[in-house]
Amino acid sequence: MPPVSNTGPRWRLLQIADSAFPTGAFAHSAGLEAAVQVGAVGVAWPMDLYVRMHLANVGNASLPFVAAAFDEPAEVWTLDAWFDATLVSHVANRASRTQGRTFVATCARAFDEPAVAALAARAGARDVTAHLAPLFGATLAGLGLERRETLALYLYAALRGVISAAVRLGLMGPHEAQRLQCRHAATLDAVLADCETLTPEDAASTAPAIDGIGATHDRLYTRLFQS
């Protein structure tokens, strides 16, 4: 049998997409917990609308940095500093840095790739912010995945994360959550088609209300998630 280090990109893609892959995303709700507590979700925004707004925001604000880092992995730390300057919410900024370091460290442990190990070592040195979006793009380029698969996986993880948070917040059961995820496959396709050619110069938040509510997370009376 071939060694683990020669595992093909297809299987690496599925391994990273698996919810068992420990990226730390389970600890974050992407602003959903704050939106529920202030009454936005369920009153102003049905869950389907929140999901569409969230995915469009991820596609426009974060996906350009994933793509740029995938295309030019050597520029990942320049893109990291750029992304840090755009992420003004202290809650979202902190969550992105935590998830970025966790993601690249997990990939370095799971896959025998020197380029990924180098990224993890630099992220762990704490002289860079190590945000998730640019590290995700550079890491998956180092793992040999294709560009469009990388962008699709980033969007898929954003959808899966917020739906998982909805289940743990008691907004829906697991079967209803799977139906919701299935419904938003079309949303994923639309966001990917609209945003896969965007550059960091194009990056912008399309859901400032979600961003603003998410920034209040630290002031919630009780919290299940870190963000």
C-alpha positions in Angstrom: 0.0 0.0 0.0 1.2 3.6 -0.7 2.4 5.7 2.3 0.0 8.1 3.9 2.0 11.1 2.5 1.0 10.1 -1.0 -2.7 10.2 -0.3 -4.5 11.7 -3.3 -6.2 15.1 -3.3 -9.7 13.6 -3.5 -9.3 11.8 -0.2 -7.6 14.8 1.4 -10.6 16.9 0.4 -13.0 14.4 1.9 -11.0 14.1 5.1 -10.9 17.9 5.6 -14.6 18.2 4.8 -15.5 15.6 7.5 -16.9 17.1 10.6 -14.5 14.9 12.6 -11.5 16.8 11.2 -10.5 18.9 14.3 -10.4 22.5 13.1 -12.0 24.1 16.1 -15.0 25.5 14.1 -17.4 23.7 16.5 -16.6 26.3 19.1 -17.9 29.2 17.0 -21.4 30.1 15.8 -20.4 32.8 13.2 -22.5 35.3 15.0 -25.7 33.2 15.1 -25.7 33.0 18.9 -25.8 36.7 19.3 -28.4 37.1 16.5 -30.6 34.6 18.3 -30.3 36.3 21.7 -31.1 39.8 20.4 -34.1 38.3 18.6 -33.0 38.9 15.0 -33.2 35.2 14.0 -36.7 34.0 14.1 -38.2 37.5 14.0 -36.5 39.8 11.5 -34.6 37.0 9.8 -35.9 33.4 9.3 -33.1 30.9 9.5 -33.0 30.5 5.7 -32.5 34.2 5.2 -29.7 34.3 7.8 -27.9 31.4 6.1 -28.1 33.2 2.7 -26.8 36.4 4.2 -24.0 34.6 6.0 -22.8 32.7 2.9 -22.9 35.8 0.7 -20.9 37.7 3.3 -18.3 34.9 3.5 -18.1 34.8 -0.3 -17.6 38.5 -0.7 -15.4 39.3 2.4 -13.3 36.1 2.9 -13.3 34.0 -0.3 -11.1 36.6 -2.2 -8.4 36.0 0.3 -8.7 32.2 0.2 -8.4 32.4 -3.6 -5.5 34.9 -3.6 -3.5 32.8 -1.1 -4.2 29.6 -3.1 -2.9 31.4 -6.3 0.2 32.8 -4.6 1.0 30.9 -1.4 4.3 32.8 -1.1 2.2 35.9 -0.4 0.1 34.4 2.4 1.5 36.5 5.2 1.1 39.7 3.2 -2.5 38.7 2.5 -2.9 37.7 6.2 -2.0 41.3 7.3 -4.3 42.7 4.7 -7.2 40.5 5.9 -6.5 41.5 9.5 -7.0 45.1 8.5 -10.3 44.4 6.9 -11.8 42.4 9.8 -12.7 45.2 12.2 -15.0 43.2 14.5 -12.8 42.2 17.4 -15.0 39.0 17.9 -14.8 37.9 14.3 -11.1 38.9 14.2 -10.2 36.8 17.2 -12.3 33.8 16.0 -10.6 33.9 12.6 -7.1 33.9 14.2 -8.0 31.0 16.5 -9.4 29.0 13.7 -6.6 29.8 11.3 -3.9 28.5 13.7 -6.0 25.5 14.6 -6.7 24.6 11.0 -3.1 24.8 9.8 -1.7 23.0 12.9 -4.2 20.1 12.3 -3.3 19.9 8.6 0.4 19.8 9.5 -0.2 16.9 11.9 -2.4 15.0 9.6 -0.5 15.3 6.3 3.2 14.9 5.7 3.7 18.1 3.6 6.7 20.3 4.2 5.0 23.4 2.9 2.1 23.0 5.3 4.5 22.3 8.2 6.3 25.5 7.4 3.0 27.4 7.5 2.0 25.9 10.8 5.4 26.7 12.3 5.2 30.4 11.3 1.6 30.6 12.5 2.6 29.1 15.8 5.4 31.7 16.2 2.8 34.3 17.0 4.5 37.1 14.9 1.7 36.9 12.4 -2.1 37.1 12.9 -2.7 33.8 11.0 -6.2 34.3 9.8 -8.3 31.4 8.5 -9.1 32.6 5.0 -5.5 33.1 3.7 -4.1 30.1 5.6 -6.9 27.9 4.2 -6.0 28.9 0.6 -2.3 28.5 1.1 -2.6 25.2 3.0 -4.9 23.5 0.5 -2.6 24.7 -2.4 0.2 22.9 -0.5 -1.9 19.8 -0.2 -2.4 19.6 -3.9 -6.1 20.4 -4.1 -7.7 22.2 -7.0 -8.6 25.9 -6.8 -12.3 25.6 -7.3 -12.6 22.6 -4.9 -10.7 24.7 -2.3 -13.1 27.6 -2.6 -16.1 25.3 -2.5 -14.8 23.6 0.6 -14.4 26.9 2.4 -18.0 27.9 1.6 -19.3 24.4 2.5 -17.5 24.6 5.9 -19.1 28.0 6.5 -22.5 26.5 5.9 -21.9 23.4 7.9 -20.6 25.4 10.8 -23.6 27.8 11.1 -26.1 24.9 10.7 -24.3 22.9 13.4 -24.5 25.9 15.7 -28.2 26.1 15.0 -28.7 22.5 16.2 -26.7 23.1 19.4 -28.6 26.3 20.1 -31.9 24.4 19.9 -33.2 26.2 16.8 -33.8 22.9 14.9 -33.2 19.2 15.1 -30.5 17.3 13.2 -32.9 16.1 10.4 -34.3 19.5 9.9 -30.7 20.8 9.8 -29.8 18.4 7.0 -32.8 19.5 5.0 -31.7 23.1 5.5 -28.2 22.3 4.3 -29.6 20.5 1.3 -31.7 23.5 0.4 -28.7 25.7 0.4 -26.7 23.7 -2.0 -28.1 26.1 -4.6 -26.9 29.1 -2.5 -23.4 27.6 -2.3 -23.4 27.3 -6.1 -24.6 30.9 -6.6 -22.1 32.4 -4.1 -19.2 30.4 -5.6 -20.1 31.5 -9.2 -20.4 35.1 -8.1 -17.3 35.3 -5.9 -14.7 32.9 -7.2 -13.1 35.6 -9.4 -13.1 38.3 -6.8 -9.7 39.7 -5.6 -8.8 41.1 -2.2 -9.3 44.6 -3.7 -13.0 43.6 -4.3 -13.5 42.2 -0.8 -16.4 43.8 1.1 -19.0 42.9 3.8 -22.4 42.4 2.3 -24.1 41.8 5.7 -23.0 44.6 8.0 -26.0 43.9 10.3 -24.8 40.4 10.9 -21.3 41.7 11.5 -22.5 44.3 14.0 -24.6 41.9 15.9 -21.8 39.3 16.0 -19.5 41.9 17.5 -21.7 42.0 20.6 -21.1 38.4 21.4 -18.7 39.1 24.3 -21.5 41.1 26.1 -24.1 38.3 26.0 -25.2 37.3 29.5 -24.7 33.6 28.7 -22.7 32.1 25.9 -22.4 28.6 24.5 -19.9 29.6 21.7 -16.8 31.7 21.5 -18.1 33.8 18.7 
